[in-house]
Amino acid sequence: MTDPVLQAALEAPVPHLFGAIQIDFPDYTLRLLDGSGELVIGGQTFVGADALFGVLDSIGTHEETIGDEAPELTIGLLPPDAASAADLASGLMQGCTVTLMLGAFDPTSNTVIGTPEVVFYGEIDVPTYETSEASRSVAYTVVAVFERLFEVREGERASDGFHQSIWPGELGLEFMTGTVKNIYWGAKRQVGAQIGRNIDPAREWFEGAP
């Protein structure tokens, strides 16, 4: 729900709007505005140009739909040098949270009016580094946190290797080979599915597995 004070400012004849973005990197929090200057939002200072990672170049539009894909947007940054660009494009940035806000401010006092509205909250999916003779840029594809609802538990196996990757040193599946029983690992058994009997008596203990 939009803050009533902000709503009133947005309904003014000539509202002064701003966009702000916060990216929580592993060891640094980037807070940028979509223009020059600076604003204090929630006690934190947002700037038009960050000394370490540069300026905001663009924010792609996003839309909410009903289907099997979560909303996403693209963010373009213009880092000041090659080292900063390499840091931004690092795989370590994948999964970092991104918050996009929209608000209004008073140009006379340079203060934020009300509480900015969070219009998008997600995490970095894919960073892309582009360079040319004239410029360098890093673009992020950012997916909404709802993307995690579509994750599947792939690669899970009723095997000693996978079992010990989760519980190192636990040897319950050390001699598990050629299991004919259909084991639904991390999921419920399908209604009506048939389960065969394990032909190895040494593995009878596994009959009670979910």
N, C-alpha and C positions, 0 to 999 in steps of 0.2 A: 504494500500500500504506500502510495506517495505521501511524503510528509506534507501536512496542510500548509505550512509556511512556504515550502518549495512550490507547492501547487499554485499558491497565490502569486508567487513571483513569475511562474511560467505563464500565467494568464495576464500578466501586465502587457500594455500596448507594445513595449519594446523590451523584451526580456534579454538579459545578458547571460548567455549560456556558456557552459564549458564542459568538455569531456576530460575525464581523468582515468588513468590506467595504473594499476599496481601489479607488478610481477614479483613474486617471492622466489628469488633465486636461492640456491643452497647457502650462500654466504653473503648475500646482498639483496636489499629490497629496492627495486626500481620504481620510482613514482614520477610519472610524467603527465603533463597537460597537453592538450591538443593545440596549444598556442604558446606564445612567449609569456614571460613573467612567472609568478609563483602564487600559490594559494595554500592556505592551511586548511586541511580537511581532516576532521576528527583528531586534531592534535598533531598531524603529520604534514610535513611540507612537500607539496608537489610542485615541480618546476617544469619549465618549457624545455630546458636543456640540462641533461645530467652530465656531470663532469667525467664520469667513467664510461657511460654507455651511449651518450649522444642524445638524439631527439627522436620523437615519434614522427614517422613518415606518413603512415596511413593506417586506417582501420576499416577493414572490409565489412560490408553489411552482413547481418545474420537474420535468419528467420526461423520461427518455430513451426515445426510440422509434426504430423502424426504418422509414424511409420517405424522403420527399423534402423533409423539413423538419428543420432543426437545432433542438436544444433551446433554449428561451428562458425568461427570467423577467422579472418586473417589479420595479422598485425605486422606492419612494416617498421623497422627501426633503422636509423642512419647512425652507425657508430663512428666515433671520431678517428679511429685508426684501425689497422689490420689486427692488432693484438686484441682489441675490444671486440671486433667482429668475430674472431676465432673463438673467444670466450662465449659470446652469445650463441654461436652455432654449435657449441659443444653438445654432445649427447647427454651430458650431465643436466642440461636444462630441460630435458624431456620430463614431463610430469609436474613441473613447477606450476603453482597456481597463478591464475590471472583473474583480476577483478576489474571490470569496466564500469565506470560510474558516469552519470549525467547529472548536472546540477546548475544552479544559477548563482551569480555573485553580484555584489554591489560595487560598481566601478569606482565610486567615490572613496569608499573605505577599503576597497580590495578585500572584502570579507565574503565568505560563503553564506548564502541565504538558506536557512533550514538545513536539512540533511539530504545530501545527494542520493539519488536512487541508483541502486546496483542493477544494471540492465543486463549484465552477463557475468557469470562466474564459471570458470572452467580451468583447464590445464593444458600446457603446451604438449602438442602431439608431435609435429614434425618441424624442425628448424631448417631453413634454406638460406644458404649464403650465396650472394651474387656480387660479382665485382666487375668493374670495367675501368677504362682509363680515367674516366671522370668521377666515378663514385663507387661506393661499396654499400651494401645493404644486407640486412638479415630479415627474413620474413618468417613469422611463426604461424603455423596452422594450430588454432586453439579449439579444442572440443569441450563441450559442456561436461560438467561432472556426471551427467546422466549417461555418458558414454560407457561408464563402468557397468551399467546395467546390461550391456550387450556383450560383455566379456565372457568367453567360454573357457572352461578349465581344460585346455588342450595339453597333451603331453603327459597326462597322469597315467601311470601304469601300475598294475599289481606286480611289481618286480622289485628285486632286492636293490638295484641301483637307484630307482626313484624313491623307494621307501627310505633308504638311508640318506638321500639328499634332503629329506624332511626331518628325519630322526637319526642323525649320525650314530653309528654303533649299535643300533637296534637291529638284531639279526633274525627277526621273525620271518622274513621272506628270503632268507639266505639260500634255501634249497628249493625255492619256488620256480619250477620250470614246467612248461607244457601244460598249464592249467586249462582244463576244458570247461570249467565252470564260468558262466557269463557273470562277471562282477561289474556292477554299476558303481564305479569309483567316483565319489563326489556327486552322485545323482541318485534319484529314486528309481527303482526298477519299473520299467514300463508295464502298464496294466495288461495282463494277459500274456506277458513274456514268459517263456519256458526256461527253466534253469536245470541244466544237466548235473548229474552227480559227479563229484570229484573222484577220479579213479585211483588216486593215491591216498591210502588210509593215513599216511603220515601228515596229510594236510586237512584232516577232518576238522581241526580247530578253526579252519577258515570258513566253514559252512555258515557261521553266524555273522559273517561280514555284511555290512549294509550294501 
